[in-house]
Amino acid sequence: MNIKNCKYINKVDVDGNKIPDDPICIKTTLEDDKILEVPLDPDNTSYAEIMRQVDAGELTIEPADE
C-alpha cells in the first residue's frame, strides 16, 4: 500500500461537535490520491498495514483536527 499521508478522524456528537481524543478512523490518502477511511480495527488489513508502517518508522499519523 503506497500511502501519501494519514490523519485521525474524531467522533462527532449529535450536535456536530467533534469529540477530542476519540478517533473513529484514519483518513488515508494513497499515492494515486484515492482516499480511504480505515477503521481502528486490528483485524482490518489496511489498518494492520498502516500500523506496520508506523512501527517501522515509515509513516506518521497526523492528529485529528480539533
C-alpha positions in Angstrom: 0.0 0.0 0.0 1.6 3.3 -1.1 0.4 5.9 1.4 0.9 9.6 1.0 -0.5 10.5 4.4 -2.7 9.5 7.3 -4.8 11.6 9.7 -7.0 10.5 12.6 -10.7 11.5 12.4 -12.6 12.1 15.7 -16.1 11.1 16.6 -18.8 13.8 16.3 -21.6 14.2 18.8 -25.3 14.7 17.8 -24.8 18.5 17.6 -21.9 18.1 15.1 -19.2 18.9 17.7 -16.0 16.9 17.4 -15.2 14.8 20.5 -11.5 15.4 21.1 -9.1 12.5 21.7 -11.7 9.9 20.5 -10.7 8.9 16.9 -13.0 6.5 15.0 -10.9 6.0 11.9 -7.8 7.0 10.0 -8.3 9.1 6.8 -5.7 7.7 4.5 -4.6 9.3 1.2 -2.9 6.9 -1.2 -0.3 7.9 -3.8 -3.0 7.9 -6.5 -5.0 10.4 -4.4 -7.6 7.7 -3.6 -8.9 8.3 0.0 -9.8 5.6 2.4 -11.4 5.8 5.8 -9.8 3.0 7.7 -11.5 1.8 10.9 -9.3 1.3 14.0 -9.6 -2.4 13.9 -6.5 -4.7 14.2 -8.3 -7.3 12.0 -8.7 -4.8 9.1 -5.8 -5.4 6.7 -5.4 -1.8 5.8 -5.2 -0.8 9.4 -2.7 -3.5 10.0 -0.5 -2.3 7.1 -0.7 1.3 8.4 0.4 0.3 11.8 3.2 -1.8 10.4 4.5 1.2 8.5 4.1 3.4 11.7 6.0 0.8 13.8 8.7 0.7 11.1 9.1 4.5 11.2 8.0 4.8 7.6 4.7 6.7 8.3 3.3 9.1 10.9 -0.4 9.5 11.5 -1.4 13.2 11.9 -3.6 14.1 14.9 -7.3 14.9 14.2 -8.5 18.4 13.8 -9.9 19.9 16.9 
